[in-house]
Amino acid sequence: MNYTDLLISQYATRPRARATIQALEDDMKRSRDGALSVAGMLNIETATGISLDVIGKIVGQSRVLTGAVAREFFAFLDKSPTEGFQRGGTGGSPWYRQGDAIASTATLTDSELRAVIRARCIKNFSLCTLDSVEQACEQLFGRNRYSIEIIGPCHWEVTTTDADPFILFCAKELDVLPRSSGMKYTFVENEV
């Protein structure tokens, strides 16, 4: 609808009146489009960038993981994977000095953050039953790519098949599976 066509005949031919009404109409259209886009911004499947960060804050998951990536330092043979000795600040691995951080931060991509957010949503609304743990495992690892065995009281073993290393890291270190107080998960990886 064009609001400038609704002007009474007295103002219909006035350019300033038409311009004022057109400017108001444009602002209303931008406001309406902005309000309608909120639903898309909070959709886990379609959100990207900042919108996905907002969803992450709502469910309790940051895009930046502190201490998630192990740093490499110079080591002698058979001690750890290393790039050799660093000379003049280039090439190789640096020497470890007392107080150096042994891990650095990592920033999740949109697809990685989306997977963790889905698992967090399940965890946040679960009753910590076997069904909710299976639902979270299916979301993380995929259908028929995991099994859960009850080892003992409050101890469950999750066996995964060809799990993505990042997803396995999230399950182990970020505690994204539903967990009641005192519950312990052990993870076993089967490679096919």
C-alpha angles and dihedrals in degrees: 000000000000110000093196088069089060095063114120114253092257091066101025094097096041111105095204093051091049091047092050093050091045091052091051091048091051091050091049090050092051091048092049093047090048092051092049092050093059092081091055092047091057095046109109092209097054105026118107138179115348093006090058090047089055091052088048091054090050093054095037103256124124123206090225116071112201115217094002100127120061112229120227121235133181113277137169121253119296093015103092141325107288140163093227130250120341116226124195092351094297134099126004126039126307122245116258112247124195108272097022114139110253092203133040134205126269130204117219121229119233093261093049092047090047091055093049092046091054091052091046090053090054091047094047093053101034130110089218093248127144089257092057092047090051090049091052092046091050089051092049105035103022134247115312092003097103141042131197123213125185105229098179143318108328092354121106127175117215113200114195131191119219093336119185107257092231093052091047089051090052092050093049104036107023095047096226096154118093108265131181121207112293095011117143126198124199117195124211122184121213116194118206 
